[in-house]
């Protein structure tokens, strides 16, 4: 019984991975657009640097780690928040959406 359950889980994982790979391939070949989530890891560089790579057509500034009862907290994990406004304008000037 345990072997059958493990086999089903393995098959489900393989199908999920195959579906994700297929979706990623289809999306990349059809749209030519790449989106990145920026803001969770301080080692990823600044928002300006992400936009200047030319790799992304959209940069999503993330992560809201609290959003309850009208309270919101943006967790930029060590990124200096003071320059984000200027970086957003820089990215917009390069045609990147946010």
Buried (B, 14 or more C-beta within 10 A) or exposed (E): EEEEEEEEEEEEEEEEEEEEEEEEEEEEEEEEEEEBBBBBEEEBEBBBEBBBEEEBBEBEBBBEEEEEEEEEEBEBEEBEEEEBEEBBEBBEEEEBEE
